[in-house]
Structure formats: structure tokens, C-alpha cells
Amino acid sequence: MSDATLIILVFALAVILGVIAYNMYQENKYRQQVREQFGHADKDALLGSQTDHVRDGKKQADTAAAPIKPLRQKDISKSQAAEPASVAEEKNDLFAVKTAEAAEAVPAVAETQPDFVEPVIKPEPKPAEAAFNFEKMPAPERSQTKVAGRQKLLLNMDDLTKLELPWFDPRFDYMAYIALSEPQELHAIPRLSSRHRFQIAGCTMDDRFQIAEPIPSVYYQGFVIGLQAISRSGLSTTQEIEQFGAQVNSFAEKMNGGLLLTDIETFLNVARPLDELCARVDQTIAMHLVSRGSISGIELRAAVENLGFELGVDGAFHLANEKGEPLFSIVSLDNSPFTSSLLSSQAYRGFSMLFDIPHVPAGEKQFNRFMDLAVKLSSTLSLDLVNDKLEELSTQWLKEVRSYVLARQEEMQKVGIEPGDDLSRRLFS
């Protein structure tokens, strides 16, 4: 072998090694960028991330693309002792087997939140049947009854409390009843709460109830008012309910009517365990689809719209059900909104598909449809279906997620809340 040939071989080998080193550098840089977009590298894609649906209405810092358990604001109206460690562990998410095993094989990453506890897989305990016995409530106790003077009221207060109106559920609607002494028009809807929703049903002169509206020449004999005390904003506190009662009392006095309010403690004794159940099932599952390079926004939009998704005003793509309500959603990896202008001019690393457990109708069929759409998009756009650690999702891991979703929805059904129906959308809004 001549010297010239040897020099050429050495030079070629050096070039090859240089290319390999450069590719390793690029791959490492890419992984770091995606990890920054997903959040902490030592958290599971379905369990360790924060969510946009925070119970107090504020976004958490370093929000990841995989929303999991919306944080529900605790009821400060009742002091609560510290929970035993065993109870706290049971409240942790229960299906991070694969990622927990994978985490043991890599160096631990320092956690910025000192009170974070890594979820541990345990056999799921069977809920105690007696813990949530949401049977039909008896007529509310009278905590406050005021009658304007000695005038005779047009409606009987006891009869009002026994009504079953379609707009209210006494398990989570705090009820107030007003009977007028003479028919009156409703000139304006009163402002009764700043944080929680409320509805007013009025009884017209033909003894029919309807949602009360300030319509000229429509006279009412009385009103039934419900404050929705449970939502993703948390459970109303005693102070908030008392303030609501005071505002309703002012409204009743202005209308020259009698007032009956539900006993607050009686109501909260029913609402608290229901709120705890809502906090446990209120979770969103996210599947990440990422590219090894990038995909254009035009290509991304065409692929998702081809499967029936539409871009919403909130900056996310939504697949609607037969009623036109969102079923599944697609968001960007960093939770930045999709817009028509951005989609037509920039590229993306990928996106996340969201499965909101309380809002999707119950059943394995819906989860299978969700996964089928994710696989189709992965194939069409040449994307990898991964978790927070960029690990490919295994079939066994997905089966565990499916079982978890079905278990949470079954909990809802046991207390008469059907996932995806109007009642569920009220509670988880």
C-alpha cells in the first residue's frame, strides 16, 4: 500500500468520524430542545405535568404540553387535618409503570419543586360503597325565612323546596327560594356571585317555571335560584355561600317577597365528598407526537383537518361530537396557540392530543378511537408517539392508560354523572 493511499484512507476515516460526531451533537441538541418544551425530564408524560385547567383559574409556571390533574382549590370553610401518608399515596396517579422503570436506568434529575412525589404504581383500591351515597336529598332545612310584612305570598315555600327543576341539582347547586306577595316583572338579572355560576328560574302566572329573563309584560310569582358551588374553580366556601345568601336576601326585599335558603352546613356535607370525587376524576390524558426534524404548519393543519379537526378560537384544534361539542383536542407542545397566520408561515416540532376524561363519553370505544387518530397522524406526518422522556409508548403501557381512564369514568357513573353529558360539562367547566 502506497503512502498516498494510506493518507487518503486516514483522511476518509477522519471525515466519517467527524460526521458521526456532528450527528450525535445535533441529536443531543434536539433532545434538549424537546425536553425543554415538555418540561422536567424526570416526570411521566401522563402523570407528572401540570395542566391549563387549574382549579383556581391560574396557569402554573413551566406548564407542560400534557395536562393531567386540574388542581382543585380546597374548601377553606372547614379546617382539614394533615392526611396520613397512606392516604396521600392513594391519591397519587396510579399508572406510570413503564416510565417509572425507565427512570431507574438513568441519572436522576434535580426537581425544582421540593414537595413533588414520584407516582408509584399500586393495585387500585376499591372505593368504599358507603363513602359516596348521593341519594335524593330531602327538602332543605330552613336556615333563613323572611316574609315581607304579613302579606300573603303567592307561592307556598314548602312546595317550592319539593320541586325537581331540570336546571338544578341539589347535590352541588346551593338553593334559594323566593315567593312574591304580588306579581312582578323582572327588570334586570341580579348580580349574585362573582366567581361561581348561578341560574334563576321564575314561576309565571300560569304556574310554569322557565329560566327567568327581563321580558316586558312577563310577570312572575316567585323564583328558584341555584348557585353552582362545584366546578373546576373549586368548591364554594362558607363565606362565599353566605355572601350569596345576603345578595339573594337583598333581591328578595327589593321584590317584596319571602325568602328561604338551604342550610349551608347540610348542603356542604353533601357537596364536599362530591367535590373530592370530581377532583379525582378531573384529568386530561395527553399523547405527544414529535418529529425528528420539523413539520410545516401547512402540512400539520392539512393532516388534522383531514381527520375532522377544526381550529377553534382558543388556538387549539378540536374534533366535535354529533352535538358540535369538543371531543378530542390538539394543542402545540409549548401550549402556544395555533393561528392561521402562524400555521401558514412556521414549522413545528410536533403537537399533543388531549383526552379530557370527564368530557368524553364513557366506554373503551372512545379511547380506542382517540388512539386510532393518534396513530393515523403519526403515520401520515412521520411522527413518533412518545412520552415526556421521548420514549416510545408501548402496547402494555397504553392498555394500562385505557384501564385507568375507564375506571375514572366508572366512578362518575356510580354517582349518576355521565361523562360527556350536560351535567358533566357543568361540573367540569
C-alpha positions as CSV (number, residue, x, y, z in Angstrom):
1,M,0.0,0.0,0.0
2,S,1.5,3.3,-1.1
3,D,1.7,6.4,1.2
4,A,-0.8,8.3,-0.9
5,T,-3.4,5.5,-0.5
6,L,-2.8,5.4,3.3
7,I,-3.2,9.2,3.5
8,I,-6.5,9.0,1.6
9,L,-7.8,6.3,3.9
10,V,-6.9,8.2,7.1
11,F,-8.5,11.3,5.7
12,A,-11.7,9.4,4.8
13,L,-11.8,7.9,8.3
14,A,-11.4,11.3,9.8
15,V,-14.3,12.7,7.7
16,I,-16.6,9.8,8.7
17,L,-15.8,10.3,12.4
18,G,-16.5,14.0,12.1
19,V,-19.9,13.4,10.5
20,I,-20.8,10.9,13.3
21,A,-19.8,13.3,16.0
22,Y,-21.7,16.1,14.4
23,N,-24.9,13.9,14.1
24,M,-24.5,13.0,17.8
25,Y,-24.3,16.7,18.7
26,Q,-27.4,17.5,16.6
27,E,-29.4,14.6,18.2
28,N,-28.4,15.7,21.7
29,K,-29.4,19.3,20.9
30,Y,-32.7,18.2,19.5
31,R,-33.5,16.1,22.6
32,Q,-32.7,19.0,24.9
33,Q,-35.0,21.3,22.9
34,V,-37.9,18.9,23.1
35,R,-37.3,18.2,26.8
36,E,-37.4,22.0,27.4
37,Q,-40.8,22.1,25.6
38,F,-42.2,19.1,27.5
39,G,-41.0,20.1,31.0
40,H,-39.0,18.2,33.6
41,A,-37.3,15.1,32.2
42,D,-38.0,13.0,35.3
43,K,-41.8,13.2,35.1
44,D,-44.1,10.9,33.3
45,A,-46.0,12.3,30.3
46,L,-49.3,11.4,31.7
47,L,-48.8,11.9,35.4
48,G,-46.1,14.5,36.3
49,S,-47.1,17.5,34.3
50,Q,-49.2,20.5,35.2
51,T,-52.4,21.5,33.4
52,D,-54.1,24.5,32.0
53,H,-57.3,23.6,33.7
54,V,-56.1,24.8,37.2
55,R,-58.9,24.9,39.8
56,D,-58.1,28.5,40.9
57,G,-58.0,29.7,37.3
58,K,-54.3,30.4,37.1
59,K,-51.7,28.7,35.0
60,Q,-48.8,27.1,36.7
61,A,-45.2,28.1,35.8
62,D,-43.4,25.8,33.4
63,T,-46.7,24.3,32.2
64,A,-46.1,21.2,30.1
65,A,-47.9,20.1,27.0
66,A,-49.5,17.2,28.8
67,P,-52.2,18.4,31.2
68,I,-53.0,15.9,33.8
69,K,-54.9,16.6,37.0
70,P,-56.5,20.0,37.3
71,L,-55.7,21.4,40.8
72,R,-58.9,22.0,42.7
73,Q,-58.9,24.7,45.2
74,K,-59.6,23.3,48.7
75,D,-62.7,24.3,50.7
76,I,-61.3,26.7,53.4
77,S,-64.6,26.8,55.1
78,K,-63.8,23.7,57.1
79,S,-60.4,23.0,58.7
80,Q,-58.7,19.9,57.5
81,A,-56.1,17.9,59.4
82,A,-53.0,16.7,57.6
83,E,-53.7,13.5,55.7
84,P,-51.9,10.2,56.6
85,A,-49.1,9.3,54.2
86,S,-51.0,6.2,53.1
87,V,-54.0,8.3,52.0
88,A,-51.8,10.8,50.2
89,E,-50.1,7.9,48.3
90,E,-53.5,6.5,47.2
91,K,-54.4,9.9,45.7
92,N,-51.3,9.9,43.5
93,D,-51.8,8.8,39.9
94,L,-51.6,5.0,39.6
95,F,-50.5,4.1,36.1
96,A,-46.8,5.2,35.5
97,V,-45.2,1.7,35.5
98,K,-43.2,1.9,32.3
99,T,-41.8,5.3,32.8
100,A,-41.0,4.6,36.4
101,E,-38.9,1.6,35.4
102,A,-37.2,3.6,32.7
103,A,-36.4,6.4,35.2
104,E,-34.4,4.0,37.4
105,A,-32.0,3.4,34.5
106,V,-31.0,7.0,34.0
107,P,-29.4,9.6,36.4
108,A,-32.0,11.4,38.5
109,V,-32.7,15.0,37.5
110,A,-33.0,17.6,40.3
111,E,-36.6,18.5,41.0
112,T,-37.4,22.2,41.2
113,Q,-40.4,21.6,43.4
114,P,-39.3,20.1,46.7
115,D,-42.7,18.6,47.6
116,F,-43.1,16.6,44.4
117,V,-43.7,12.9,44.9
118,E,-43.0,10.5,42.1
119,P,-46.1,8.5,41.3
120,V,-45.9,4.8,42.4
121,I,-48.0,2.0,40.8
122,K,-50.2,0.3,43.3
123,P,-53.1,-2.1,43.0
124,E,-56.1,0.3,42.7
125,P,-58.2,0.2,45.9
126,K,-61.9,-0.5,45.5
127,P,-63.8,2.6,46.6
128,A,-65.9,2.2,49.7
129,E,-69.6,2.0,48.7
130,A,-70.7,3.9,51.7
131,A,-68.3,6.8,51.1
132,F,-70.3,8.4,48.3
133,N,-74.0,7.8,48.8
134,F,-75.6,10.5,46.7
135,E,-79.2,9.6,47.0
136,K,-82.1,12.0,46.5
137,M,-81.8,14.8,49.1
138,P,-84.7,15.6,51.4
139,A,-86.3,19.0,51.4
140,P,-83.6,21.6,52.6
141,E,-83.7,22.8,56.1
142,R,-84.7,26.3,56.7
143,S,-81.8,28.4,57.7
144,Q,-83.4,31.7,56.9
145,T,-87.0,32.6,56.2
146,K,-88.1,36.2,55.7
147,V,-91.6,37.3,54.8
148,A,-92.3,40.9,53.8
149,G,-94.6,42.1,56.5
150,R,-97.7,39.9,56.9
151,Q,-98.7,39.9,53.3
152,K,-99.8,36.6,51.9
153,L,-97.4,35.1,49.4
154,L,-98.4,33.8,46.0
155,L,-96.5,30.6,46.3
156,N,-96.1,28.1,49.2
157,M,-92.4,27.9,50.4
158,D,-92.6,24.2,51.3
159,D,-94.0,23.4,47.8
160,L,-91.1,25.3,46.2
161,T,-88.5,23.2,48.0
162,K,-90.0,20.0,46.8
163,L,-89.9,20.9,43.1
164,E,-87.5,19.0,40.8
165,L,-86.5,21.5,38.2
166,P,-84.3,20.4,35.3
167,W,-81.8,23.3,35.7
168,F,-80.7,22.4,39.2
169,D,-79.1,19.5,41.1
170,P,-79.2,20.0,44.9
171,R,-76.0,17.9,45.3
172,F,-73.9,20.8,44.0
173,D,-76.4,23.7,43.5
174,Y,-77.0,25.8,46.6
175,M,-80.7,26.6,46.5
176,A,-82.6,29.8,47.4
177,Y,-86.4,30.1,47.1
178,I,-88.3,33.4,46.7
179,A,-92.1,33.8,46.8
180,L,-93.6,37.2,45.9
181,S,-96.6,38.9,47.5
182,E,-97.7,40.3,44.2
183,P,-96.9,39.5,40.5
184,Q,-93.9,41.5,39.2
185,E,-91.8,41.9,36.1
186,L,-88.1,41.1,36.3
187,H,-86.4,44.3,35.2
188,A,-82.8,43.1,35.3
189,I,-80.9,39.9,36.2
190,P,-79.4,40.5,39.7
191,R,-75.6,40.0,40.2
192,L,-75.4,37.4,42.9
193,S,-71.9,35.9,42.6
194,S,-68.6,37.0,41.2
195,R,-66.8,33.6,41.0
196,H,-69.5,30.9,40.6
197,R,-72.3,30.4,38.1
198,F,-75.9,30.7,39.1
199,Q,-79.3,30.3,37.4
200,I,-82.7,31.8,38.1
201,A,-85.9,30.1,37.3
202,G,-89.1,32.0,37.5
203,C,-92.7,30.9,38.0
204,T,-95.0,32.7,35.6
205,M,-98.7,33.5,36.2
206,D,-99.7,30.2,34.6
207,D,-97.7,28.3,37.2
208,R,-95.0,27.3,34.8
209,F,-91.3,27.5,35.5
210,Q,-88.8,28.9,33.0
211,I,-85.4,30.5,33.0
212,A,-86.2,34.0,34.2
213,E,-85.5,36.8,31.8
214,P,-86.3,40.5,31.9
215,I,-89.0,40.4,29.3
216,P,-91.7,43.2,29.4
217,S,-95.2,42.1,30.3
218,V,-94.0,38.8,31.7
219,Y,-94.9,38.6,35.4
220,Y,-93.5,36.2,37.9
221,Q,-95.0,34.8,41.2
222,G,-91.6,33.7,42.5
223,F,-88.1,32.4,41.8
224,V,-85.9,29.5,42.4
225,I,-82.2,30.4,42.4
226,G,-79.3,27.9,42.3
227,L,-75.6,28.7,42.9
228,Q,-73.3,26.1,41.2
229,A,-71.0,25.5,44.1
230,I,-68.7,22.9,42.4
231,S,-66.7,23.5,39.3
232,R,-63.1,23.4,38.1
233,S,-62.8,26.6,40.1
234,G,-63.2,24.6,43.3
235,L,-65.9,24.2,46.0
236,S,-67.6,27.4,47.2
237,T,-66.5,28.3,50.7
238,T,-68.9,29.0,53.6
239,Q,-68.1,32.7,53.2
240,E,-69.0,32.7,49.5
241,I,-72.3,31.0,50.1
242,E,-73.1,33.4,53.0
243,Q,-72.4,36.3,50.7
244,F,-74.6,34.8,48.0
245,G,-77.4,34.4,50.6
246,A,-77.1,38.0,51.6
247,Q,-77.3,39.2,48.0
248,V,-80.4,37.0,47.4
249,N,-81.9,38.4,50.5
250,S,-81.4,41.9,49.1
251,F,-83.0,40.9,45.9
252,A,-86.0,39.3,47.7
253,E,-86.5,42.5,49.8
254,K,-86.4,44.6,46.6
255,M,-89.1,42.3,45.1
256,N,-91.2,42.5,48.3
257,G,-91.1,38.7,48.7
258,G,-90.3,36.0,51.2
259,L,-87.0,34.1,51.2
260,L,-86.0,30.6,52.2
261,L,-82.3,29.4,52.0
262,T,-80.9,25.9,52.2
263,D,-79.0,25.2,55.4
264,I,-75.3,25.8,54.5
265,E,-73.8,23.0,56.6
266,T,-76.3,20.5,55.4
267,F,-75.5,21.4,51.8
268,L,-71.7,21.3,52.3
269,N,-71.9,17.8,53.9
270,V,-73.2,16.5,50.6
271,A,-71.1,18.8,48.3
272,R,-67.7,18.1,49.9
273,P,-67.4,14.4,49.1
274,L,-68.8,15.0,45.6
275,D,-66.1,17.7,45.1
276,E,-63.4,15.3,46.2
277,L,-64.6,12.7,43.6
278,C,-64.7,15.4,40.9
279,A,-61.1,16.4,41.8
280,R,-60.0,12.7,41.5
281,V,-61.6,12.1,38.1
282,D,-60.9,15.5,36.6
283,Q,-57.9,14.6,34.5
284,T,-56.7,15.1,30.9
285,I,-54.6,12.4,29.1
286,A,-52.1,13.7,26.6
287,M,-50.3,11.8,23.8
288,H,-47.3,13.6,22.3
289,L,-46.5,13.3,18.6
290,V,-43.0,14.7,17.8
291,S,-40.8,14.9,14.7
292,R,-37.1,14.1,14.5
293,G,-36.8,17.3,12.4
294,S,-39.8,19.6,11.9
295,I,-43.1,19.7,10.1
296,S,-44.6,22.7,8.4
297,G,-47.7,24.3,9.8
298,I,-49.4,23.9,6.5
299,E,-48.8,20.2,6.4
300,L,-49.8,19.8,10.1
301,R,-53.1,21.7,9.5
302,A,-54.0,19.7,6.4
303,A,-53.4,16.4,8.2
304,V,-55.5,17.2,11.3
305,E,-58.3,18.8,9.3
306,N,-58.4,15.8,7.0
307,L,-59.4,13.7,10.1
308,G,-62.2,16.1,11.1
309,F,-60.4,18.5,13.5
310,E,-61.2,22.3,13.2
311,L,-59.2,25.2,14.5
312,G,-61.0,26.9,17.4
313,V,-60.9,30.4,18.7
314,D,-58.9,29.2,21.7
315,G,-55.9,28.3,19.5
316,A,-56.4,24.6,19.6
317,F,-57.8,22.1,17.1
318,H,-61.0,20.3,18.2
319,L,-62.8,17.2,16.9
320,A,-66.5,17.7,17.6
321,N,-69.1,15.1,18.5
322,E,-72.6,14.9,16.9
323,K,-73.8,17.8,19.1
324,G,-71.0,20.0,18.0
325,E,-69.2,19.9,21.3
326,P,-65.4,19.2,21.5
327,L,-64.5,15.6,21.9
328,F,-60.7,15.4,21.4
329,S,-58.3,18.4,21.1
330,I,-54.8,19.1,19.6
331,V,-52.5,21.7,21.1
332,S,-48.9,22.8,20.5
333,L,-46.1,21.2,22.5
334,D,-45.5,24.5,24.4
335,N,-49.2,25.4,24.7
336,S,-48.8,28.4,22.4
337,P,-52.0,28.9,20.4
338,F,-52.3,27.8,16.8
339,T,-53.3,30.6,14.5
340,S,-53.9,30.7,10.7
341,S,-51.0,33.1,10.2
342,L,-48.6,31.1,12.2
343,L,-49.6,27.8,10.7
344,S,-49.0,29.2,7.2
345,S,-45.6,30.6,8.0
346,Q,-43.7,28.5,10.6
347,A,-42.7,24.9,11.3
348,Y,-43.4,22.8,14.4
349,R,-41.7,20.1,16.3
350,G,-45.0,18.3,16.8
351,F,-48.1,18.5,18.9
352,S,-50.1,16.9,21.7
353,M,-53.5,15.2,21.5
354,L,-55.7,15.6,24.6
355,F,-58.4,13.2,26.1
356,D,-60.4,15.1,28.7
357,I,-61.8,12.2,30.9
358,P,-64.9,13.9,32.2
359,H,-65.9,15.4,28.8
360,V,-65.5,12.3,26.7
361,P,-68.4,9.8,26.7
362,A,-67.6,6.7,28.7
363,G,-66.5,3.5,27.1
364,E,-63.5,1.7,25.6
365,K,-64.7,2.6,22.1
366,Q,-64.0,6.3,22.6
367,F,-60.4,5.7,23.9
368,N,-59.7,3.3,21.0
369,R,-60.9,6.0,18.6
370,F,-58.6,8.5,20.3
371,M,-55.6,6.2,19.9
372,D,-56.6,5.3,16.3
373,L,-56.5,9.0,15.4
374,A,-53.1,9.5,17.1
375,V,-51.7,6.5,15.2
376,K,-53.0,7.8,11.8
377,L,-51.5,11.3,12.4
378,S,-48.2,9.6,13.5
379,S,-48.1,7.6,10.2
380,T,-49.3,10.5,8.0
381,L,-46.8,13.1,9.3
382,S,-44.0,10.6,10.1
383,L,-44.1,11.5,13.8
384,D,-43.1,9.5,16.9
385,L,-45.7,8.8,19.6
386,V,-43.7,9.4,22.8
387,N,-43.9,10.3,26.5
388,D,-42.0,13.2,28.3
389,K,-38.7,11.2,28.1
390,L,-39.0,10.8,24.4
391,E,-39.7,7.1,25.0
392,E,-41.9,5.3,22.5
393,L,-45.2,4.3,24.1
394,S,-45.6,0.5,24.5
395,T,-48.7,-1.5,23.9
396,Q,-48.8,-2.6,27.6
397,W,-48.4,1.0,28.8
398,L,-51.3,2.1,26.6
399,K,-53.5,-0.8,28.0
400,E,-52.9,0.5,31.5
401,V,-53.8,4.0,30.5
402,R,-57.0,2.7,28.9
403,S,-57.9,0.8,32.1
404,Y,-57.2,3.9,34.2
405,V,-59.5,6.1,32.0
406,L,-62.3,3.6,32.2
407,A,-62.0,3.3,36.0
408,R,-62.3,7.1,36.4
409,Q,-65.3,7.3,34.2
410,E,-67.0,4.4,36.0
411,E,-66.6,6.3,39.3
412,M,-68.5,9.2,37.7
413,Q,-71.3,6.9,36.5
414,K,-71.7,5.4,40.0
415,V,-72.9,8.7,41.3
416,G,-75.1,9.5,38.4
417,I,-72.7,11.7,36.4
418,E,-72.4,10.5,32.8
419,P,-69.1,11.6,31.2
420,G,-69.7,14.0,28.3
421,D,-73.3,14.9,29.2
422,D,-74.7,18.3,30.1
423,L,-74.4,17.7,33.9
424,S,-70.7,16.7,33.5
425,R,-69.9,19.8,31.4
426,R,-71.4,21.9,34.1
427,L,-69.3,20.3,36.9
428,F,-66.1,20.3,34.9
429,S,-66.3,23.8,33.3
